[in-house]
Amino acid sequence: MVKDKSYTGPILEIDKLSISFFTRLREIPAVMDFSVTVQPGEAVGLVGESGCGKSTVALGVMQDLGKNGRVVGGSIKFKGRDLGAMSDAELRDIRGSEIAMIYQEPMASLNPAMKIGRQLMEVPMIHQGMNEKDAYERALQVVTDVKLPDPKRILNSFPHQLSGGQQQRIVIAMALMSEPALLILDEPTTALDVTVEAAVVELVKDLGKKYGTSMLFISHNLGLVLETCDRICVMYSGEAVERGSIEDVFDQMQHPYTQALFRSIPLPGADKNSRPLIAIPGNFPLPHERPNGCNFGPRCDYFEAGRCDQGDILMEQVPGNDRHHTRCLKFREIDWNAPLALADTKQKGEIGKVVLKIDNLKKYYEVAANAMFGGGDKKVVKANETLSFEARESETLAIVGESGCGKSTFAKVLMGLETATEGQILLDNRNIEQTAIQQRDTKTVADIQMVFQNPFDTLNPSMSVGRQIMRALEIFGYGANDAERRQRMLELLDLVKLPRAFADRMPRQLSGGQKQRVGIARAFSGGARIVVADEPVSALDVSVQAAVTDLLMEIQREEKTTLLFISHDLSIVRYLSDRVMVMYLGHVVELGTTDQVFSPPYHPYTEALLSAVPIADTKVKKQHIVLEGDIPSAMNPPPGCPFQTRCRWKSQVPGNLCETQVPPVRLLEGNHQVKCHLSDEKMAEMEPVIQIAAE
């Protein structure tokens, strides 16, 4: 297939597109009256909550809606040609060569039984009729472009031999093999660590420039869209509600939903007590239960009955800006600069006595060197190395770091799912590090509870919500009979702000955010003293995140709970934590109050983590630090400082200290701990990574 390089019009024109799915019962409209244009070399971000129709638009562009999905109105044109009017053969020619798509889960696009090189070579061999030798050279070139180490070894590997970040880079390489004119990215970094995400996003931007590729970037992360895109389109319940340049939409928003989204994410300077996040009230409407008039009406602060709930509401141009559009009848009347009507300022709970003390905790695993067939030498995986810290009543201690740094291993040892190799865990001065969960008494089990990342995995699908909470109460020995337990269960539903009627619902009838609330209710059913929250909001939409985060804070204030908040999202950590512990490859590399950890001097790893966080604010300036390489394996850690293989400050330390000696823990002022060889003078030279420009 010969590509037309002379075309100069828009690469993608979606005009008044409507897509429906047809079930036996009814037609379900997924996308209505949706229009967006992508110019050559331009990146357009498509943002909105789960279920708003972002991915349906992408599948519509790929003409891959399955047997019950149909375009029922409007058109999708690629380089001026209507995709809906093309034959299957013409579409096959375009897909993969002119339009490529990168999915959220890299393994969905890779064949597990085929070497990487062969999978990459297939693309030009099929689409361009290239011979094997040239295809190999092309594959080698693209793997080098996506900054993978040792490209020849990578081409000779199978997908399972690569990390998640490496797999995602291979999928990007595969999409770029035939130099497509349009690249569609569907949440390509959701499953990745922030440092890997920063590197992948940087890569996509650079490659977009190098190959002149236009991009449609689908995401629910507003900060990521700010960093990657030129223009943005905000979707709500199947419709585009606002379109414009990044500056237009971020700084001069003209739709209540866009405003509500920004109020529900923690921006620098937000504080959980003085400036709580404002969750969007109500729930997202199901496609067949959309309201009359404006879809966002029932959740909107500016709703006017008799006006906002009548007829179809069309996109209108914002006066004075022909590239900024909004779908709101009242946008000219709303004072968009009005100060926030502050929610009640919350009183912070007094931080009390030490509840949990960890002293020199180590957790090692022994594994066979040849794990698949056993045999061979034994290898030791050092998952946790000499962890020491304290946690107090009513305190939130955040534990941050990339995947594989030992956060979840530590949580398992604390919960009693694993026992410690060395060191102590003291709960109210009682040693529990060697007591497995089966041997723990009911009170200890009730005292330390966990809220998991994925609420879907923790609920029994065949048991009603109320029954599951009552079962936990029974195990914890609460109440003399079922009637007492039922009463307490209803109070717990009140505590997590779920209607009491939900007691009789099954988990499948609940949204993700509602399931997570049930998980929280169950964790607090035994009067937990310590709650380990393992990425509790990362699987939820931003608007739901705000509600669940504030709920955890509110319960903490009432119950005086100690919260250990495991996360890689540093904006939420900054918003809600009192102290922060940064982990890298089993070591605690920095520990201090939130203010200490977020302002210089930093551990070099903390500095890189902060630089990687996407922030949805045009006024924020960030230092640009991209970490090269992946986190080393805990089975084969580097000698000396665990971070030395990726550290940009290493050359500032005389001799080869970093490569030969594990740094001692240094105490900076205010009990701020840092594990680093850098001198005080060098530490003093560090500049803030995140700076908010003056108004």
C-alpha positions in Angstrom: 0.0 0.0 0.0 1.4 3.4 -1.0 0.7 6.2 1.5 -0.5 9.6 0.3 2.0 12.0 1.8 0.7 15.0 0.0 -2.6 15.3 2.0 -2.7 18.6 4.0 -6.2 18.7 5.4 -7.3 17.4 8.9 -6.0 13.9 9.6 -9.2 13.0 11.5 -12.6 14.7 11.3 -15.4 13.3 13.5 -18.7 15.1 12.8 -21.9 14.8 14.8 -21.0 11.1 15.5 -23.6 8.9 17.2 -22.8 5.3 18.1 -25.3 2.8 19.7 -25.1 -0.7 20.9 -28.1 -3.0 20.3 -29.2 -5.5 22.9 -32.3 -7.8 22.9 -34.1 -5.3 25.1 -33.2 -1.9 23.7 -30.9 0.4 21.8 -28.3 1.8 24.1 -26.8 5.2 22.8 -23.1 5.2 23.8 -22.0 8.3 22.0 -24.2 11.2 20.8 -23.6 14.2 18.6 -19.8 14.0 19.1 -17.5 16.2 17.0 -13.7 16.6 17.1 -10.9 17.4 14.6 -7.3 16.4 14.7 -4.9 18.4 12.5 -1.6 17.0 11.1 1.0 16.7 13.9 -1.5 17.7 16.6 -2.2 15.8 19.8 -5.8 16.0 21.1 -6.7 14.7 24.6 -10.1 13.0 25.2 -10.9 13.1 28.9 -13.8 12.0 31.1 -14.9 9.4 33.6 -15.2 5.6 32.9 -18.3 4.9 30.8 -18.4 8.4 29.2 -17.7 6.9 25.7 -14.0 7.8 25.2 -13.0 4.2 24.1 -16.2 3.8 22.0 -15.1 6.8 20.0 -11.6 5.2 19.5 -13.2 1.9 18.4 -15.5 3.8 16.1 -12.4 5.3 14.4 -10.9 1.8 14.1 -14.3 0.6 12.7 -14.2 -2.1 15.3 -17.5 -1.9 17.2 -18.3 -5.6 17.3 -21.4 -7.2 16.0 -23.9 -5.2 18.2 -22.3 -1.7 17.9 -23.3 0.6 15.0 -22.6 4.2 13.9 -26.2 5.5 13.8 -25.4 9.1 12.8 -22.7 11.5 11.6 -19.4 10.6 10.0 -15.7 9.7 10.7 -13.3 10.9 8.0 -9.7 10.0 7.9 -7.6 12.2 5.5 -10.9 13.3 3.9 -12.2 9.8 3.3 -15.3 8.5 5.1 -14.2 5.4 7.1 -17.8 4.1 7.2 -18.0 3.9 3.4 -14.9 1.8 3.1 -14.8 -1.9 2.2 -13.2 -4.4 4.6 -10.2 -4.7 2.3 -9.6 -0.9 2.3 -10.0 -0.8 6.1 -7.5 -3.6 6.5 -5.0 -1.6 4.5 -5.4 1.5 6.7 -5.5 -0.2 10.1 -2.1 -0.8 11.5 -0.3 1.1 8.7 -2.1 4.5 8.6 -4.0 4.4 11.9 -2.5 2.5 14.9 -3.9 2.0 18.4 -2.1 1.5 21.7 -4.2 -0.2 24.4 -4.2 0.1 28.2 -3.0 -3.4 28.8 0.2 -4.2 26.7 -0.2 -7.9 26.9 -3.5 -7.7 25.1 -1.5 -6.7 22.0 1.4 -9.1 22.3 1.5 -12.8 21.4 3.0 -14.6 24.4 4.4 -17.4 22.3 6.3 -15.3 19.8 9.6 -13.4 20.2 9.4 -9.6 20.2 11.5 -9.3 17.1 9.3 -11.5 15.0 6.1 -9.6 16.2 7.6 -6.3 15.2 8.9 -7.5 11.8 5.4 -8.7 10.9 4.1 -5.1 10.7 6.2 -3.8 7.7 6.3 -7.3 6.1 2.5 -7.4 6.0 1.7 -3.7 5.4 4.6 -2.7 3.2 5.8 -5.9 1.6 9.3 -5.4 3.2 11.8 -8.2 3.1 13.0 -9.9 6.3 16.4 -8.3 6.5 15.0 -4.7 6.1 12.2 -5.5 8.5 14.7 -6.6 11.2 16.7 -3.4 10.7 13.5 -1.4 11.0 12.6 -3.2 14.2 16.0 -2.6 15.6 15.8 1.1 14.8 12.3 1.5 16.4 13.3 -0.4 19.6 16.3 1.9 19.9 13.9 4.9 19.4 11.7 3.8 22.3 14.9 3.9 24.5 15.0 0.2 25.4 18.4 -1.1 26.7 20.2 -3.7 24.6 17.8 -3.7 21.6 19.2 -7.0 20.1 18.5 -8.8 23.4 15.0 -7.4 23.6 14.2 -8.5 20.0 15.3 -12.0 21.0 13.1 -12.0 24.1 9.6 -13.3 24.8 7.0 -10.8 26.2 7.0 -12.3 29.7 10.7 -11.6 30.0 10.1 -7.9 30.0 8.7 -5.5 32.7 5.3 -3.8 32.2 7.0 -0.5 31.2 9.2 -2.4 28.6 6.1 -4.2 27.2 4.3 -0.9 26.8 7.3 0.5 24.9 7.3 -2.5 22.6 3.6 -1.9 21.9 4.4 1.7 21.1 7.3 0.6 18.9 4.9 -1.8 17.1 2.4 1.0 16.5 5.1 3.2 15.1 6.7 0.5 12.8 4.7 1.6 9.8 4.9 5.4 10.6 1.1 5.9 10.9 -0.5 9.2 10.3 -2.8 8.8 13.4 -1.9 7.2 16.7 -4.8 6.4 19.1 -3.6 5.9 22.7 -6.2 4.5 25.1 -5.1 5.1 28.7 -1.6 3.8 27.7 0.0 4.5 31.1 -2.7 3.6 33.7 -1.0 0.4 34.8 2.5 1.9 35.0 4.5 3.6 37.8 4.7 7.4 37.6 8.4 7.3 36.8 7.8 4.9 33.9 4.7 6.9 32.9 6.8 10.0 32.7 9.4 8.3 30.5 6.7 6.8 28.2 4.9 10.1 27.9 8.1 11.9 27.0 8.8 9.2 24.5 5.4 9.5 22.8 5.8 13.3 22.5 9.3 13.0 21.0 8.3 10.2 18.6 5.2 12.2 17.6 7.5 15.1 16.6 10.0 12.8 14.9 7.5 10.9 12.8 5.0 13.8 12.4 2.2 11.6 13.9 -1.1 13.1 14.9 -2.5 11.7 18.2 -5.8 11.1 19.9 -4.9 10.6 23.6 -7.6 9.0 25.7 -7.1 9.5 29.5 -8.9 10.3 32.7 -5.7 12.0 34.0 -6.0 15.7 33.4 -2.3 16.3 34.4 -1.1 13.8 31.7 -3.3 15.5 29.1 -1.8 18.9 30.0 1.7 17.5 29.5 1.1 15.7 26.2 -1.7 17.4 24.2 -2.2 20.7 22.3 -6.0 20.6 22.6 -8.6 18.8 24.8 -12.1 17.5 24.5 -14.0 16.8 27.7 -16.7 14.1 27.5 -19.6 13.4 29.9 -22.1 10.6 29.4 -21.6 10.1 25.7 -21.4 13.8 24.7 -18.5 16.3 24.2 -19.3 19.0 26.8 -16.2 21.3 26.2 -13.6 21.6 23.5 -10.6 24.0 23.2 -6.9 24.5 23.6 -5.3 23.3 26.8 -5.0 27.0 28.0 -8.6 27.7 27.1 -10.1 24.7 29.0 -7.7 24.7 32.0 -7.6 28.4 32.6 -11.0 29.7 31.2 -13.3 26.7 31.6 -16.8 27.2 30.4 -18.7 24.1 31.5 -19.8 23.1 35.0 -18.6 19.5 34.6 -15.0 20.6 33.7 -15.1 22.9 36.7 -16.3 20.0 38.9 -13.6 17.7 37.6 -10.9 20.2 38.6 -12.4 20.7 42.1 -12.2 17.0 42.7 -8.4 16.6 42.1 -5.7 17.7 44.6 -3.6 20.5 43.1 -0.4 21.8 44.8 -1.3 23.8 47.9 -4.5 21.9 48.6 -4.8 20.8 52.2 -7.2 18.2 53.5 -8.3 20.3 56.5 -8.4 23.8 55.2 -9.3 23.1 51.5 -11.1 19.7 51.3 -11.6 18.2 47.8 -15.2 18.7 46.5 -16.6 15.5 45.1 -19.2 15.7 42.3 -22.6 14.9 44.0 -24.7 12.0 42.7 -23.8 9.3 40.3 -23.0 9.0 36.6 -26.3 8.2 34.7 -26.6 4.8 33.0 -26.8 5.1 29.2 -30.6 4.2 29.1 -31.4 6.4 32.1 -30.1 9.7 30.9 -32.1 12.8 32.0 -33.9 15.1 29.7 -32.0 18.2 28.5 -28.5 18.4 29.9 -27.0 15.1 30.9 -25.0 16.7 33.7 -28.1 18.6 35.0 -28.9 16.4 38.0 -25.3 16.8 39.4 -24.8 20.5 38.4 -24.5 23.4 40.9 -26.1 25.8 38.3 -29.0 23.6 37.3 -32.3 25.5 36.5 -35.5 23.5 36.3 -37.6 24.2 33.3 -34.6 25.3 31.3 -31.7 22.9 31.7 -34.0 19.9 31.5 -35.7 20.8 28.2 -34.9 19.6 24.6 -31.4 19.0 23.1 -28.5 21.2 24.2 -26.1 21.9 21.4 -22.4 22.8 21.4 -21.9 26.6 21.2 -18.9 28.7 20.5 -17.4 30.7 23.4 -17.6 34.4 22.3 -14.3 35.8 21.1 -12.7 32.3 20.6 -13.7 30.3 17.5 -11.8 27.2 18.8 -13.4 27.0 22.2 -16.9 25.4 22.4 -19.2 24.4 25.3 -22.5 22.5 25.7 -24.1 24.6 28.4 -27.1 27.0 28.2 -25.9 29.1 31.1 -22.2 29.5 30.4 -22.6 33.3 29.7 -24.3 33.9 33.1 -22.0 31.9 35.4 -19.3 33.8 37.2 -16.4 31.3 36.5 -14.0 33.3 38.7 -16.2 33.3 41.8 -14.3 32.0 44.8 -15.1 28.5 46.0 -17.9 28.3 48.5 -15.7 26.4 50.9 -16.9 23.2 52.4 -16.8 23.1 56.2 -13.2 23.5 57.3 -12.4 20.3 59.1 -10.6 20.2 62.4 -7.6 17.9 62.2 -7.6 15.1 64.7 -4.9 15.4 67.4 -2.1 13.0 66.7 -1.8 10.7 69.7 0.5 8.1 71.1 2.6 5.6 69.1 0.4 2.7 68.1 2.8 0.9 65.8 6.6 0.6 66.0 8.7 -1.1 63.3 12.3 -1.8 64.2 14.9 -3.0 61.7 12.4 -5.1 59.9 13.7 -7.4 57.2 11.8 -9.8 54.8 13.8 -12.1 52.6 12.4 -14.8 50.3 14.4 -17.8 49.1 13.6 -18.8 45.5 15.1 -21.4 43.2 17.4 -19.8 40.7 15.5 -21.8 38.0 12.0 -21.0 39.3 10.2 -22.9 36.6 11.7 -26.3 37.1 13.1 -26.0 40.6 16.7 -27.1 41.2 19.7 -24.9 40.8 21.1 -22.7 43.5 18.8 -20.9 45.9 18.6 -17.1 45.4 17.5 -14.6 48.1 15.1 -11.9 47.2 15.6 -9.0 49.7 12.1 -7.5 49.6 12.4 -5.4 52.8 15.7 -4.1 54.2 15.9 -2.8 57.7 12.7 -0.8 57.8 12.3 1.4 61.0 9.6 3.9 61.7 6.7 4.7 64.0 3.0 5.4 63.4 0.8 7.3 65.8 -2.9 7.4 66.6 -4.9 9.7 64.1 -1.8 9.9 61.8 -1.7 9.3 58.1 1.7 7.9 57.0 2.0 7.6 53.3 4.3 4.9 51.8 5.4 5.7 48.3 7.7 4.1 45.7 7.6 2.2 42.4 6.3 -1.3 41.9 8.8 -3.8 43.3 10.1 -1.4 46.0 8.7 -3.6 48.9 5.5 -1.6 49.9 3.1 -4.5 49.5 5.5 -7.0 51.1 5.7 -4.8 54.1 1.9 -4.7 54.2 1.7 -8.5 54.1 4.1 -8.9 57.0 2.1 -6.3 59.0 -1.2 -8.1 58.3 0.3 -11.5 59.3 0.0 -13.0 55.8 3.8 -13.3 55.9 6.2 -13.5 58.9 9.3 -11.3 59.3 12.8 -12.6 58.6 14.4 -10.3 61.2 13.4 -7.3 63.3 10.3 -6.3 65.2 6.8 -5.1 64.7 5.2 -3.8 67.9 1.5 -3.1 68.1 0.8 -1.4 71.5 4.2 -2.7 72.6 3.3 -6.4 71.7 5.5 -8.2 69.3 3.5 -9.5 66.3 6.1 -9.9 63.6 6.3 -13.8 64.0 2.6 -14.4 64.5 0.9 -15.5 61.3 -2.7 -14.4 60.8 -4.1 -17.9 61.7 -2.4 -17.6 65.2 -3.4 -14.0 65.8 -6.2 -13.4 68.3 -9.5 -11.8 67.1 -8.6 -8.4 68.6 -5.2 -8.2 66.8 -6.9 -9.2 63.5 -9.6 -6.6 64.0 -7.0 -4.0 65.0 -5.1 -4.2 61.7 -7.3 -4.2 58.6 -6.7 -3.5 54.9 -8.5 -1.7 52.1 -7.3 -3.1 48.8 -6.6 -1.5 45.4 -9.3 -3.4 43.5 -12.7 -3.4 45.2 -13.9 -6.1 42.7 -11.6 -8.8 44.1 -12.4 -8.4 47.7 -16.2 -8.9 47.8 -18.0 -12.3 47.5 -20.1 -12.0 44.3 -22.8 -14.3 45.6 -23.4 -12.6 49.0 -25.4 -9.4 49.6 -23.5 -6.3 50.8 -25.2 -6.3 54.2 -24.5 -10.0 54.8 -20.7 -9.5 54.0 -20.4 -6.8 56.6 -22.4 -8.8 59.2 -20.1 -11.8 58.5 -17.1 -9.6 59.4 -18.9 -8.4 62.6 -19.6 -12.0 63.5 -15.9 -13.0 63.1 -14.9 -10.0 65.2 -17.3 -11.2 67.9 -19.5 -8.1 67.7 -23.1 -8.3 69.2 -25.0 -11.0 70.9 -27.3 -11.8 67.9 -28.0 -11.1 64.3 -30.3 -8.2 65.1 -27.6 -6.3 66.9 -25.1 -7.1 64.1 -27.7 -5.9 61.5 -28.1 -2.6 63.4 -24.3 -2.1 63.5 -24.1 -3.0 59.8 -26.6 -0.2 58.9 -24.6 2.2 61.0 -21.5 1.3 59.1 -23.3 1.9 55.8 -24.2 5.4 57.2 -20.5 5.8 58.1 -19.4 5.2 54.5 -22.3 7.3 53.1 -24.1 4.5 51.4 -27.9 4.3 51.5 -29.2 1.7 53.9 -31.1 0.1 51.1 -27.8 -1.1 49.7 -27.7 -3.8 52.4 -29.8 -6.0 50.2 -27.9 -5.4 47.0 -25.4 -7.7 45.4 -21.9 -6.5 44.5 -22.6 -6.6 40.8 -25.3 -3.9 41.3 -22.7 -1.4 42.6 -20.3 0.9 40.9 -16.5 0.7 41.5 -16.6 3.6 44.0 -19.6 2.1 45.9 -17.8 -1.3 46.1 -14.7 0.5 47.6 -17.0 2.0 50.2 -18.3 -1.4 51.2 -14.6 -2.6 51.5 -14.0 0.4 53.8 -17.1 -0.3 55.9 -15.9 -3.9 56.3 -12.4 -2.8 57.3 -13.8 -0.6 60.0 -16.3 -3.2 61.3 -14.1 -4.4 64.1 -13.1 -0.9 65.2 -9.7 -1.1 63.4 -6.8 0.8 65.0 -4.6 0.6 61.9 -5.9 0.6 58.4 -3.5 -0.3 55.6 -4.9 1.3 52.4 -3.1 -0.2 49.4 -3.6 2.1 46.4 -7.3 2.4 47.5 -8.3 5.0 44.9 -6.1 4.2 41.9 -8.7 2.1 40.2 -11.4 4.8 40.6 -12.4 7.8 38.5 -11.1 11.2 39.7 -14.5 12.4 40.8 -15.0 9.2 42.8 -11.4 9.4 44.2 -12.2 12.7 45.9 -15.3 11.2 47.6 -13.5 8.0 48.8 -10.4 10.0 50.0 -12.5 12.4 52.0 -14.5 9.5 53.4 -11.3 7.9 54.7 -10.2 11.2 56.3 -13.6 11.7 57.9 -13.7 8.2 59.4 -10.1 8.7 60.6 -11.2 11.9 62.4 -14.1 10.1 64.1 -12.4 6.8 64.9 -8.8 8.1 65.6 -7.5 5.5 63.2 -3.9 5.3 62.1 -3.8 5.2 58.3 -0.9 3.7 56.3 -1.6 4.9 52.8 0.3 3.0 50.1 0.4 4.9 46.9 2.4 6.0 43.8 0.2 9.0 43.3 2.1 11.8 44.9 -0.5 14.5 44.5 -3.0 12.6 46.6 -0.2 11.8 49.1 0.7 15.4 49.5 -3.0 16.2 50.0 -3.8 13.8 52.8 -0.7 12.5 54.5 1.0 13.9 57.7 4.3 12.0 57.1 5.8 10.3 54.0 8.1 7.3 53.8 9.8 6.8 50.4 10.9 3.3 49.6 13.3 2.0 46.9 14.2 -1.6 46.4 13.4 -2.6 50.0 15.1 0.4 51.6 13.5 3.4 53.2 15.4 6.2 51.4 13.6 9.2 52.9 11.2 9.7 55.8 9.8 13.0 57.2 6.8 15.2 57.4 4.9 15.9 54.2 6.4 19.4 54.0 9.9 18.1 54.6 9.7 15.4 51.8 8.1 17.8 49.3 10.6 20.6 49.6 14.4 20.4 49.1 16.8 18.9 50.1 15.4 15.6 48.7 16.8 12.1 48.3 17.7 12.0 44.6 15.0 9.4 44.1 12.3 11.5 45.8 13.4 14.4 43.5 12.8 12.2 40.4 9.5 10.9 41.8 8.2 14.5 42.3 9.3 15.5 38.8 7.4 12.6 37.3 4.0 13.5 38.8 1.6 15.0 36.1 0.0 18.1 37.6 -3.2 19.5 36.0 -2.3 23.2 36.5 -0.9 25.5 33.8 0.7 27.7 36.5 3.0 25.0 37.8 6.5 24.8 36.6 8.4 21.6 37.1 12.0 20.5 36.9 12.4 17.9 34.2 14.1 14.7 35.4 13.4 11.5 33.6 14.8 8.3 35.3 16.6 6.1 32.8 16.2 2.3 33.1 13.9 0.2 35.3 14.1 -0.5 39.0 16.7 -3.3 39.5 15.6 -6.8 40.5 15.4 -7.5 44.3 17.0 -10.9 43.4 20.1 -9.1 42.1 20.3 -5.6 43.7 23.2 -3.4 42.8 26.1 -3.1 45.3 26.3 0.0 47.5 23.5 2.4 47.3 20.4 0.7 45.8 19.6 3.8 43.7 23.1 4.4 42.3 22.3 2.8 38.8 19.8 5.6 38.1 21.0 8.5 40.1 21.8 11.8 38.4 23.7 13.1 41.5 26.1 10.1 41.7 29.0 12.1 40.0 28.8 14.6 42.8 30.0 12.1 45.4 33.8 11.6 45.5 35.4 8.2 44.9 33.2 5.2 44.4 31.3 5.4 47.7 27.9 5.1 46.0 28.9 1.8 44.3 30.5 0.2 47.3 28.7 1.2 50.5 25.0 1.4 51.5 24.6 5.0 52.7 24.0 5.5 56.4 20.7 7.1 57.5 21.3 10.9 58.0 19.2 13.0 60.2 18.5 16.5 58.8 16.8 19.1 60.8 13.4 18.3 62.3 14.0 14.5 62.4 14.0 14.3 58.6 15.8 11.1 57.5 17.6 10.6 54.2 19.7 7.6 53.2 22.3 9.3 50.9 26.0 9.9 50.5 25.6 13.5 49.2 27.4 16.1 51.3 25.4 18.9 53.1 26.8 21.4 50.6 25.4 19.4 47.6 22.1 18.9 49.4 21.8 22.7 50.0 22.2 23.2 46.2 18.9 21.3 45.4 16.2 23.4 44.0 12.4 22.9 44.4 11.1 20.5 41.7 7.6 21.9 41.7 7.1 25.7 41.6 3.8 27.5 41.4 4.1 30.7 39.3 2.7 33.9 40.8 -0.7 35.0 39.6 
